[in-house]
Amino acid sequence: MNNFKTVSQFRLDFMLALLFGLAGFGLYAYFALQLAETVYDDYLNLAFDFDPAYFLRFLTDKQAADGMGINYKHPFWPVFRQFAALFQAMGYDPKSASGLVMALFGGMTVTLSYVFARLFGAGRPESSAATLFFAAGSTGIFTSVIVESYGWVNFSLALLWCVYLINFRKFSFGVWPRLLAATLVFGVTITNIMQAVVAEFFLKCRTVNAGRAFIRAILFSLAVGLLAVFVVALFQPHDLWLALSDPLKTLRTIYWLKTKGETVGFIQLLKTFFIYSVYAPEFDSVRLSPTVDMLDFRAFRFSFPVLCAVWVWCGFWLANLIFGIRTKDGSKLILSLLATIILNLVFHLGYQFRGSIYIYAAHLYFPIFAVSLAAAPWVRTRGLGWRSGYTALFLILALFALQNNLLRSRQFIDYFKTIAIPADGDPAISVSKQTDMR
């Protein structure tokens, strides 16, 4: 694990991580500011079933947001309001400031992807190519441009797996870093606590049997829940009191947050999480009402060169997975990532909203990326030919992703510059005509 043997090496990696993060922030900010000039953030469901209008309120309209109470799916949203306030103080309008918040967290997630690769044992060239690949993925770009919770999801999960990677490598700062990282993950999107519990279970399996590891993982999750309640109490004490004073009403509210509508099968889940999250296909239009369509990624449509890259990516990922499971040093971490991926896929067989799956891509984007690095430590010990080939393959995959996804980003923004919204709004997309977030 120790790729930072000297101070000079640490400084170089620190500078590279910072450079990648700044480059990511610059790219994402460029598109986020352009998207802020369109009507997209003013409405709901115009693309991927995202709700940017709600999160624009959360970040920049304190009075309106406070009136919406606790967001039980994303209870930590008040934490991120401080970042929007900073950009507004710099002179940006609410939509631009919110977009820059997403770009900022996107850039920090890119930094964490490089840190993870180096901590995992990948060489500097391999880590650099992998970081470019991560930053260029469609999930990496769209969640860093669109004002929604999923950019924070990506960041929190990257941080979580970096913390657990350090622990899997037998270099621990104690339980608190794991607790704090897991609490952030839970507070950003409550269902992702599963990833922390799985990681904690496999970590404990290194020293105790499976039964005790399971009990410790459950106790760990309870501690995370208590910390999350404490954070909510700091930002929304009145709303928390109202929720606790009427637990039956709170439980009913949480229950009715369940998703509704048609669901898609396992193959569509695989295509979305493993392919569309990296290489954006051509846009599909989904009719929401007689006057409104929603953009989404649903059909397997690519140009021939990108299609070739897609299949190479799938083969590359599977080869890394097999190698990682067979490797003694990294098998526990890879197995925990694989378990996370499988459990998420099973969960989303039922947890869907009218066939929209890409909305959840950020839940698995980092774990899937992490598995693609499984062979990197071994490659680093081989000769120049192995390292050059591995790095070149990652770099080629990254360049195809970058070219394809920048095109999709440009199409996305241009579409919302010209879209015609009904003058009186539409219940399918208007904040004033919907009462609950999904």
Secondary structure, 3 states (H helix, E strand, C coil): CCCCCCHHHHHHHHHHHHHHHHHHHHHHHHHHHHHHCCCHHHCCCCECCCCHHHHHHHHHCHHHHHCCCCCCCCCCHHHHHHHHHHHHHCCCCHHHHHHHHHHHHHHHHHHHHHHHHHHHCCCHHHHHHHHHHHHHCHHHHHCCCCCCCHHHHHHHHHHHHHHHHHHHCCCCCCHHHHHHHHHHHHHHCHHHHHHHHHHHHHHHCCCCCHHHHHHHHHHHHHHHHHHHHHHHHHHCHHHHHHHHHCHHHHHHHHHCCCCCCCCCCHHHHHHHHHHHCCCCCCCEEEEEECCEEEEECCCCCCCHHHHHHHHHHHHHHHHHHHHHHHCCCCHHHHHHHHHHHHHHHHHHHHCCECCECHHHCHHHHHHHHHHCCCCHHHHHCCCHHHHHHHHHHHHHHHHHHHHHHHHHHHHHHHHHHHCCCCCCCCCCCCHHHCCCCC
